[in-house]
Every structure is written in C-alpha cells, then in structure tokens.
Amino acid sequence: MAIGSLRKLFYLQNLWVSQLIIHKTPTLSYYQKLRTFSVEKQQQLNSESNSGDPSTLRLSSALFAAPQVDSDRQRVSRLYKLGKLNHVAVAVKDVQDAAELYEKIFEADVSKPVPHVEMGATVIFVRLGNTNIELMEPLGKASPIENFLTRNKSGGIHHICLEVPSIEATIQRLKENHVDMQTEEPIISDHGKRSIFVDPKDSNGVLLELMEETTAKGASA
C-alpha cells in the first residue's frame, strides 16, 4: 500500500475525530451529517487510490465507519428519556396545616418548612417510598402559588415533576418539536437541581416540571 494513501487515511481519520470532540452534546442530525461526511471521504479516497490493494479499502472502511443511525438515536434519546416521578406539587394555604394529614394520621416522613423566595413558595415535602408530595404555600404577593389559589380556593395539584438525564438535551428536544416552555433557561429548583416548566397548553393542561437527575454545581440538595 502506498505511503501517500496511508497518510491520507490518517489525516482524514484525525479530522473526523476532531469533529466529534468539539460537539459536547451531539444530536441525531449531527451524526447523520457526520455519516455523510465519512462516506464522501471514503469514496474520494477510493477514487484516488491507484494501487487496487484490497488492504487499502479495508483500512479505509475501518477508519471511516460512521456510527449506525439506530445506535446514535438511542444514545441521543437517552439524554432526554423520562425518568421517575420526582414529586407531585400541591398548592395549599398553609403547609403546616396541610402536612398534619400525612404526618399525624398516616405517620409519613415529613420535612420541615423551607422558604424559597425565588420560587415564591414555602415548601414541605412528604417523603414516600417511591416519590414525594410537595406542599406549597404562597410566599410574597407575586407568588405564582397565590395566583393559583385565587383561581382554586381549596388548593389542588399545581404541577407534576419528572426527572430527565440532561436538561440541555431536553430543552433542545422541546424546541425541535415546538413545545413551549415557561422560561428560556433552566432554573434552580427547591431540590437544588436544574429544571424547566413546560407550558400547560402543550402538556394536556398540566404544568409539567422536567428536572435534571443530578444536583446543579454550587447548589445544595
């Protein structure tokens, strides 16, 4: 096999690898473009090779074998695949009064009330075996919980929260499918994790919180 052909092979391989490195969260469309790039380079190399050496073609195929689309789709989808139900949030007028039902009657594990100014709510968690109930009391006049209680005098379910592996991949997936979010950027939830809220008009009338599984850097869980 000619030395020149071997050099071309390794040059193009390094170029292909460099394209992978600069994309931290590759999408399916990116992988498809990369696959096209690989096939085109392989065809170019084959046409330029005059040796007819079968080993040249085998090495070319090995170096430029692009990822399979099915595998790529699975890898990307795992980044926004829905995980477990983290909690169901219930808006109430007084969290301590509301917590008595779970703590005194059912002897559930109930947290202490914690104010979250940025969320406009004082929160108590009822910890269950497989998920949580989040009791939310209005904190401040601009509280979204206050607005909810104005429309629902007795309180009720405010939102549900599902976990996702990557908040960035989830946001990208929602934008690609024209699903509206209530904020452009993720917020730090009362769990110390990044989350976004899907507009209820795009989630069957339910306010849907999507929360990253891992705790955000610099935040306390």
C-alpha positions as a printed Julia matrix, in Angstrom:
221×3 Matrix{Float64}:
   0.0    0.0    0.0
   1.4    3.43  -0.97
   2.69   5.65   1.83
   0.75   8.59   0.4
  -2.57   6.75   0.67
  -1.82   5.76   4.26
  -1.12   9.38   5.16
  -4.43  10.45   3.62
  -6.24   7.84   5.66
  -4.84   9.0    8.99
  -5.27  12.68   8.11
  -8.96  12.19   7.37
  -9.39  10.0   10.47
  -8.0   12.76  12.69
 -10.3   15.27  11.03
 -13.3   13.01  11.73
 -12.32  12.58  15.4
 -11.83  16.33  15.84
 -15.41  16.88  14.68
 -16.61  14.58  17.46
 -14.59  16.34  20.17
 -15.96  19.84  19.55
 -19.59  18.69  19.94
 -20.25  18.07  23.63
 -23.92  17.09  23.2
 -24.28  15.73  19.64
 -27.73  15.48  18.11
 -29.08  12.86  15.73
 -28.93  15.33  12.82
 -25.26  15.95  13.62
 -24.49  12.23  13.48
 -26.27  11.92  10.14
 -24.17  14.75   8.72
 -21.04  13.12  10.07
 -22.02   9.82   8.47
 -22.44  11.59   5.1
 -19.05  13.23   5.59
 -17.44   9.84   6.28
 -18.96   8.15   3.23
 -17.95  11.02   0.95
 -14.36  10.94   2.2
 -14.2    7.19   1.76
 -15.44   7.45  -1.81
 -12.93  10.2   -2.51
 -10.11   8.09  -1.12
 -11.18   5.05  -3.11
 -11.28   7.01  -6.36
  -7.83   8.49  -5.75
  -6.23   5.15  -4.91
  -4.42   3.65  -7.91
  -2.9    0.66  -6.19
  -6.02  -1.5   -6.18
  -4.69  -3.03  -2.96
  -7.67  -4.62  -1.07
  -5.96  -3.8    2.24
  -6.25  -0.09   1.39
 -10.01  -0.37   1.02
 -10.36  -2.43   4.21
  -8.37   0.13   6.21
 -10.41   2.95   4.69
 -13.66   1.29   5.74
 -12.38   0.7    9.27
 -11.25   4.3    9.74
 -14.36   5.94   8.33
 -17.07   3.62   9.6
 -19.64   6.16  10.81
 -21.92   5.41  13.78
 -25.07   3.48  12.97
 -28.14   5.72  12.91
 -30.11   3.44  15.23
 -27.31   3.47  17.81
 -26.99   7.24  17.5
 -30.71   7.69  18.01
 -30.63   5.56  21.13
 -27.64   7.45  22.54
 -29.23  10.86  21.99
 -32.68   9.78  23.22
 -31.2    8.58  26.5
 -30.3   12.21  27.27
 -33.95  13.28  27.38
 -35.62   9.98  28.27
 -38.16  10.47  31.05
 -37.15   9.0   34.38
 -39.07   8.56  37.6
 -41.82  10.74  39.02
 -39.91  13.02  41.4
 -42.91  14.68  43.05
 -46.48  15.89  42.78
 -46.82  19.52  43.9
 -49.95  20.6   45.76
 -50.79  24.25  46.37
 -52.18  24.89  49.86
 -53.0   27.89  52.03
 -50.9   26.68  54.98
 -48.25  23.99  54.57
 -48.08  23.05  58.25
 -51.81  22.52  58.47
 -51.74  20.53  55.26
 -48.82  18.4   56.46
 -50.74  17.22  59.55
 -52.88  14.92  57.42
 -49.8   12.98  56.3
 -47.75  13.24  59.49
 -50.32  12.63  62.24
 -52.81  10.36  60.55
 -50.57   8.38  58.19
 -47.3    8.83  60.15
 -45.46   9.79  56.99
 -41.94  11.23  56.88
 -42.5   14.99  56.6
 -39.76  17.62  56.17
 -39.52  20.98  57.91
 -40.98  24.0   56.08
 -38.4   25.76  53.92
 -38.95  29.17  52.28
 -37.88  29.55  48.66
 -38.06  33.23  47.78
 -37.08  32.72  44.11
 -40.0   30.29  43.68
 -42.44  32.35  45.74
 -43.31  29.44  47.99
 -42.74  27.88  51.38
 -42.34  24.15  50.85
 -42.8   20.96  52.88
 -42.03  17.56  51.4
 -43.92  14.4   52.29
 -41.42  11.65  51.54
 -42.96   8.46  50.22
 -41.33   5.2   49.26
 -41.25   5.83  45.52
 -41.86   9.59  45.14
 -42.73  12.76  47.09
 -45.62  15.13  47.67
 -44.55  18.78  47.62
 -46.82  21.05  49.67
 -46.51  24.67  48.52
 -47.72  27.73  50.41
 -47.6   31.23  48.85
 -44.6   33.36  49.79
 -44.93  37.0   48.77
 -47.63  38.83  46.81
 -46.1   37.95  43.44
 -46.15  34.24  44.24
 -47.44  32.01  41.43
 -48.97  29.85  44.17
 -51.04  32.84  45.31
 -52.33  33.25  41.76
 -53.18  29.56  41.63
 -55.11  29.74  44.92
 -57.03  32.76  43.66
 -58.42  30.54  40.91
 -58.66  27.42  43.09
 -59.89  28.42  46.55
 -59.43  24.98  48.13
 -56.0   24.42  46.62
 -55.12  21.47  44.42
 -52.44  19.88  42.26
 -50.16  22.63  40.96
 -47.72  20.58  38.86
 -46.04  17.21  38.46
 -42.28  16.73  38.19
 -40.47  14.1   36.11
 -36.72  13.51  36.03
 -34.54  13.66  32.9
 -30.81  12.86  32.48
 -29.81  16.11  30.7
 -31.66  19.42  30.95
 -29.82  20.82  27.88
 -30.79  17.85  25.69
 -34.37  18.07  26.98
 -34.63  21.79  26.16
 -33.24  21.15  22.68
 -35.7   18.3   22.14
 -38.63  20.5   23.19
 -37.54  23.33  20.89
 -37.11  20.95  17.95
 -40.71  19.82  18.46
 -42.06  23.36  19.01
 -43.08  22.74  22.61
 -43.26  25.97  24.61
 -41.55  26.41  27.96
 -42.31  28.99  30.62
 -38.66  30.08  30.79
 -35.92  30.09  28.15
 -33.25  28.99  30.61
 -33.4   26.34  33.36
 -33.99  27.45  36.94
 -32.58  26.0   40.16
 -35.45  24.21  41.85
 -36.03  23.79  45.57
 -34.23  20.44  45.22
 -31.04  22.22  44.16
 -31.44  20.75  40.67
 -31.94  22.45  37.32
 -35.42  22.28  35.87
 -37.76  23.79  33.31
 -41.54  24.05  33.14
 -43.5   23.07  30.03
 -46.38  25.36  29.16
 -49.65  23.58  30.13
 -51.15  24.25  26.7
 -48.55  21.85  25.27
 -48.85  19.22  28.02
 -52.56  18.41  28.16
 -53.41  21.21  30.58
 -50.9   20.02  33.21
 -47.99  22.16  34.35
 -45.06  19.8   33.79
 -41.71  20.29  35.5
 -38.74  18.46  33.99
 -35.88  18.2   36.45
 -32.3   17.1   35.87
 -31.38  13.99  37.83
 -28.12  15.38  39.24
 -27.74  18.31  41.62
 -26.53  21.54  40.0
 -23.0   22.7   40.83
 -22.95  25.12  43.73
 -26.46  24.17  44.83
 -27.47  22.21  47.89
 -29.95  19.4   47.51
